[in-house]
Amino acid sequence: MAEKFVLDVLQSPSPADFPASSTEYDITYKGNNSWTIVGYVDAQNGFGAMIRSRWACTVSSKAGTKSWTGEAVLHN
């Protein structure tokens, strides 16, 4: 789910490439159905060059629903 929120903040989300393994992510449960996930993505910058960026995302789920909210921040 966090990857979806990361795609929302990328300049060029179409060619984005996330790690193939979930072991590449740092996931911390914050309580109250909320998690912080940290990872990286390879995506194009404004000049079309592929660069690796670290990101952090906080996601929350409403209990008993499939509804998620979240916010991602890129760290270049």
Buried (B, 14 or more C-beta within 10 A) or exposed (E): EBBEBBBEBBEEBEEBEBEEEEEEBEEEEEEEBBBBBBBBBEBBEEEEEEEEBEBBBBBBBEEEEEEBEBEBEBEE
